[in-house]
Amino acid sequence: MTHPSRREILRSSLGLLSFAFAPIVLSADEGQERGWRDLTQEELDAAYSQGPWAPNLRDVLQRYSRNSELARSRLGEPRTFSYGDTEAETLDVYPATGTSEGSAAAPVHVYIRGGAWVTGHTRDYAFLAENFVNAGAHFIAVNYASVNDTDARLMPLADQVRRALAWIYRNAVSLNVDPERIYLSGHSAGAHLAGVAMTTDWAGTFGLPARLVKGGLLCSGMFDLEPVSRSSRREYVHFDDPTIQDLSPQRHLDRLNAPIVVAYGTLESPEFQRQSRDFVVAVRAAGKPVDRVVAEHYNHFEVIETLASPYGVLGRAALRQMGLG
């Protein structure tokens, strides 16, 4: 299987995410923050383009790649499986330390990468694996298509993430995974897709347990697509009414069957922070268990790096949710 090179991934990521690096100043104070409907078009576009809020974007993406190379040098290459028929439908499995064929099944942490629904590959997220495998859990990074290859539609990406989770559950024995201990996380666009998975009717759609996923960590995500659809992202994503309704996790909380952690960094755009805060309020109002984690002094791209350490803001929360920390 051919993987994109580190240089190709960085080039595509920077081209999509950097835009302009002069931030448009908006108030991040919770008490004074303007609603998204009050933003100018320029402000709304900047609010959903994280590059302007992260002047060190290039350095952080290079850390992703380099630290992933180092992680693979220590852990070995992952076992890569296909969960569907297209080239994009693959997942990388890093087994828990000390497990082998015949050993007791271990819990699994499944990670959905970001990339604005366009760029990225699981190869650049191996650096997250060590925290989990050293704690006794398998780590699986899920790959999925770019909207550039799906006629600008998001539904195929959501379906791929759902099918990947169903595949993991159905192949738990061969993967040495405990099917009763599947946990999920996602970052940015991946947090949106993970949120969609967390609010999926698993029993009705897949004939699987309603609580297929036992817990989720959603970092820096988008949970209501309406404001996103009014931003410059509409230039490469087809947002129609069914897409906005069906793929906005905040509108389907009746299907949320597991506790979640919602996290974001204080250096992200105020609109991304608002999305997370409003989602937490909605989940609590629905009577569902949710914790909010605020990563102080981290921007959108830095915050996910804390998932790589048991002492990091996200790493600590994820391990605690899994009963490993």
Buried (B, 14 or more C-beta within 10 A) or exposed (E): EEBBEBEEBBEBBBEBBBBEEEBBEBEBEEEEBEEBEEBEEEBBBBBBBBBBBBBEBBEBBBBBBEBBBEBBEEBEEBEBBBBBEBEBBBBBBBBBBEBEEEEEBBBBBBBBBBBBBBBBBBBBBBBBBBBBBBBBBBBBBBBBBBBEBBEBBBBBBBBBBBBBBBBBBBEBEEBBBBBEBBBBBBBBBBBBBBBBBBBBEBBEEBEBBEBBBBBBBBBBBBBBBBBBBBBBBBEBBBBEEEBBEBBBBBBBBEBBBBBBBBBBBBBBBBBBBBBBBBBBEBBEEEEBEBBBBBBEEBBBBBBBBBBBBBEBBBBBBBBBBBEBB
